[in-house]
Amino acid sequence: MAKLRMAVVGAGAIGRAHAEVIAAGNVAELAAIVDPTDAGRAVAVHFGVPWFVDQDALLAAGTVDAAIVATPNQTHLPVSLAFIERGIPVLVEKPIASTLAEARALTAAAEKAGVAVLVGHHRRHNPIARRARDLVRSGTLGRLTSVSVLYTFLKPDSYFELDWRRRAGGGPVLINLIHEIDLIRFICGEIESVQAVTSNAVRGFEVEDSAAVILRLAGGALVTVNVSDTAVAPWSWDMATRESQHYPQLPVPVNSHYLSGTAASLTLPQLDLWRYPGKAGWHEPIARETVPVERADPYAEQIRHLCAVARGEEQPVISAADGTRTLEATLAVHEAARIGAPVALSYGQ
Ligand SMILES: NC(=O)c1ccc[n+]([C@@H]2O[C@H](COP(=O)([O-])OP(=O)(O)OC[C@H]3O[C@@H](n4cnc5c(N)ncnc54)[C@H](O)[C@@H]3O)[C@@H](O)[C@H]2O)c1
C-alpha cells in the first residue's frame, strides 16, 4: 500500500516529535514541514523534505494526503480550516482550540465539509488506556464509585522563561490536566460537573501551579485529580508510562491512577487488578493480579490511525466534537475555581 504523504505544520517540540515518528515508521511519508522560522527550515533540511512558510504556500505547491497541526493553540482554527477546505484530513494537537467558540467553529467546518479531524489526545492510543477502558466498560470493576488521580511533577525554572507560561492559560490546567480530563472521559465515561480550587502559592505567577479538582461522572462516580507542576514527585501518567522518551526510567514502577468499583479496583498504568477471590469484605483477604498488555508507542499508533482515517478505513478515536467536550470540561476547571462553586457541563446542548 502506498504511504500517505503527510505535512507537519509547526516544527516545535511536538511537531518535531511527530516528524520523527513519521520518518521512523512505514505507514506515512513526511512530505513537508511548514513553519515560518529559521528553526523550522532547519527541521525541513534535517529531514530532507520541502519547507514552506505557511499552509497556503504548501497547498499552492501541491497536495498532501493529511496534515498534522502542531502550532500554538490560538492558530489551530485558521491553520486547520485551510486543510479542511481542501478536503484534507487533519490531526490537530490538543487542545483543539484555545476557546470553545473556536473549537465549535472547527467542528462545524469539519462536519459540513465531511472531512475527518482528529485531536491529538495521544493517550487514547496507548494500549494501557484501551485495556483499562475495556475493563471498566465490560463491568470488571462492577459499578465505578471512585477514581483518584495524581499528576504531580516538576517543571524546571527555565520552563518559565517564556512569558506566556507565567500568564493565565499557560499553566498545568490547560497544558497538562487536559490530558487527564480526556483520559477520564475515555476510560470512565462522561463528566457531568466540575469543582476546583487552584493555587499559585509556590511560584506566585499569574498562572496556577497547582489545582485540586473534583469531577462527577454520569453514573455517579466521583473523581479527584491533584495536579501540580511544582512538586518533586514521580506520580504522573507521563513519568510512569514513559510515553515520551524525554522522561527517565523510574527506579521502581509507580501508579498515578486508582480506579475503584463495587467488584474490583484497578491501578494505572501498572494495570494491577485487586479483588476478593472468595467472600468480599474489608476483613477478608484481597488478591492482586496484573492484567497483561502489550506496550506500544501511542504517538506511532496515532499516526497509523490518522492514515487509516484518511483512507476511510477507521473512524476517528477522538473527533473534533469529542475534543471540544474535553476542552469544555477543562475550561470548566478555571471557571469552577473562579466562582467557588460546581460547574455543570452542557456540552453545547
Ligand atoms: N500531545 C502532546 O503530547 C503535546 C505535547 C506538547 C505540545 N502539544 C500541543 O502542540 C502544540 C504545539 O506545542 P509545542 O510545545 O510544540 O510548541 P512550540 O512553541 O515548541 O512549537 C510551535 C511551532 O509552531 C510554529 N508556528 C507558529 N505559528 C505557526 C503557523 N501559523 N504556521 C506554522 N508554524 C507556526 C512556531 O514557529 C514553532 O516552531 C500546542 O497546541 C500544544 O498544546 C501536544
The ligand as a Tripos MOL2 file, in Angstrom:
@<TRIPOS>MOLECULE
LIG
   44    48     1     0     0
SMALL
NO_CHARGES

@<TRIPOS>ATOM
      1 N1          0.0260   15.7460   22.5950 N.am      1 LIG1
      2 C1          1.1460   16.0880   23.1770 C.2       1 LIG1
      3 O1          1.8330   15.2490   23.7560 O.2       1 LIG1
      4 C2          1.6100   17.5210   23.1190 C.ar      1 LIG1
      5 C3          2.8360   17.8480   23.6780 C.ar      1 LIG1
      6 C4          3.2860   19.1650   23.5700 C.ar      1 LIG1
      7 C5          2.5240   20.1250   22.9140 C.ar      1 LIG1
      8 N2          1.3040   19.7720   22.4010 N.ar      1 LIG1
      9 C6          0.4800   20.7690   21.6910 C.3       1 LIG1
     10 O2          1.1140   21.0090   20.4260 O.3       1 LIG1
     11 C7          1.0300   22.3840   20.0610 C.3       1 LIG1
     12 C8          2.4280   22.9500   19.8910 C.3       1 LIG1
     13 O3          3.1200   22.8660   21.1200 O.3       1 LIG1
     14 P1          4.7280   22.9000   21.1750 P.3       1 LIG1
     15 O4          5.0890   22.6510   22.5870 O.co2     1 LIG1
     16 O5          5.3130   22.0170   20.1210 O.co2     1 LIG1
     17 O6          5.0050   24.4310   20.8150 O.3       1 LIG1
     18 P2          6.3360   25.0920   20.2840 P.3       1 LIG1
     19 O7          6.2650   26.5360   20.6610 O.co2     1 LIG1
     20 O8          7.5310   24.2910   20.6940 O.co2     1 LIG1
     21 O9          6.2240   24.9490   18.6660 O.3       1 LIG1
     22 C9          5.2710   25.6180   17.8930 C.3       1 LIG1
     23 C10         5.8550   25.8200   16.4840 C.3       1 LIG1
     24 O10         4.8550   26.3360   15.6250 O.3       1 LIG1
     25 C11         5.4340   27.3300   14.7710 C.3       1 LIG1
     26 N3          4.3590   28.1800   14.3110 N.ar      1 LIG1
     27 C12         3.7300   29.1840   14.9690 C.ar      1 LIG1
     28 N4          2.7320   29.6720   14.2220 N.ar      1 LIG1
     29 C13         2.7150   28.9570   13.0640 C.ar      1 LIG1
     30 C14         1.9070   28.9770   11.9080 C.ar      1 LIG1
     31 N5          0.8790   29.8240   11.7940 N.pl3     1 LIG1
     32 N6          2.1940   28.1070   10.9130 N.ar      1 LIG1
     33 C15         3.2130   27.2290   11.0230 C.ar      1 LIG1
     34 N7          4.0140   27.1620   12.1110 N.ar      1 LIG1
     35 C16         3.7620   28.0150   13.1140 C.ar      1 LIG1
     36 C17         6.4590   28.0050   15.6580 C.3       1 LIG1
     37 O11         7.4440   28.6560   14.8700 O.3       1 LIG1
     38 C18         7.0110   26.8150   16.4390 C.3       1 LIG1
     39 O12         8.1120   26.2300   15.7690 O.3       1 LIG1
     40 C19         0.2080   23.0530   21.1800 C.3       1 LIG1
     41 O13        -1.1320   23.0600   20.7940 O.3       1 LIG1
     42 C20         0.4150   22.1240   22.3640 C.3       1 LIG1
     43 O14        -0.6640   22.1870   23.2920 O.3       1 LIG1
     44 C21         0.8590   18.4970   22.4720 C.ar      1 LIG1
@<TRIPOS>BOND
     1     1     2 1
     2     2     3 2
     3     2     4 1
     4     4     5 ar
     5     4    44 ar
     6     5     6 ar
     7     6     7 ar
     8     7     8 ar
     9     8     9 1
    10     8    44 ar
    11     9    10 1
    12     9    42 1
    13    10    11 1
    14    11    12 1
    15    11    40 1
    16    12    13 1
    17    13    14 1
    18    14    15 2
    19    14    16 1
    20    14    17 1
    21    17    18 1
    22    18    19 2
    23    18    20 1
    24    18    21 1
    25    21    22 1
    26    22    23 1
    27    23    24 1
    28    23    38 1
    29    24    25 1
    30    25    26 1
    31    25    36 1
    32    26    27 ar
    33    26    35 ar
    34    27    28 ar
    35    28    29 ar
    36    29    30 ar
    37    29    35 ar
    38    30    31 1
    39    30    32 ar
    40    32    33 ar
    41    33    34 ar
    42    34    35 ar
    43    36    37 1
    44    36    38 1
    45    38    39 1
    46    40    41 1
    47    40    42 1
    48    42    43 1
@<TRIPOS>SUBSTRUCTURE
     1 LIG1         1 GROUP 0 **** ****
